[in-house]
C-alpha cells in the first residue's frame, strides 16, 4: 500500500532535511504529524523528493579534516 503525504508534510521534509539527520528528521516528522513513518520510508521519501544530503560523517567543529 502506498502512503500518501500532504504538501505540508513534504514541505516539512524539504525544509528540515538539510539541518537534521534522517533519524532526527523521522522522529520530528512523526512527532509533528502524529504518524509512525519508519526510518527507511523517510529516507526513501527524502530521496524521491530530490533532497540530497552530504555523504560521510560531519565534522564536529565545522572545520576541514586534520591529518594525523
N, C-alpha and C positions, 0 to 999 in steps of 0.2 A: 504494500500500500504506500503510495506516495504521500509525503507530507506537504501540506500547502502552507506557505509562510506569507504573512501580510507584508505590504510595502513598509510599514513601520518596523517590523521585525528585521527585514532585510537591510533597511537603512541603519538600524542599530548595529548590525554586524559590520557593515561597511565603515561606519564611523569609529568603532571601537577596536577593530581588528589590528590596527596599526599600533595601538598602545597596550593591548592585552595579549597574553599568550592564549593559545587555543583553549587550554584548560580553564583559565580565568574567564575567558570570553564565554565558554559554555556555562560556567557557574553563574555569571552575571546575567546571561540571557535567560536561563531557567528561573532565576530569582525575579527578574524584571517582568517576564511574561507568564510565569506560573506553568511552565512546560517541563517536560522531562526529556530533553534532547540529549543524546549521547555525545561524547567527545568526538567519535568518528563521524557522526552525522553533521556536527558543527563544522568540522574540518572540511568535509566534502561540500557543504553548502557554501562555505567561505571560498573554496576553490572554484565552484561553479559561478559565483558572483564575480570572479576575476580579481579578488583581493589577494595579492601576493605578499608573503612575509619573507623577510630575510632568512637565509638558511644559516645554520650554525648557532652557536651559543653567543648570547650578547656579552659585551664587556661590562663589568660591574662599574667601572669608573668612567665609561664613555670615551676612553682614550684608545689609541692604537695599541695593538698587541706588542708586548715587550718580549723579545727573545732572551731566554736564559741560557 
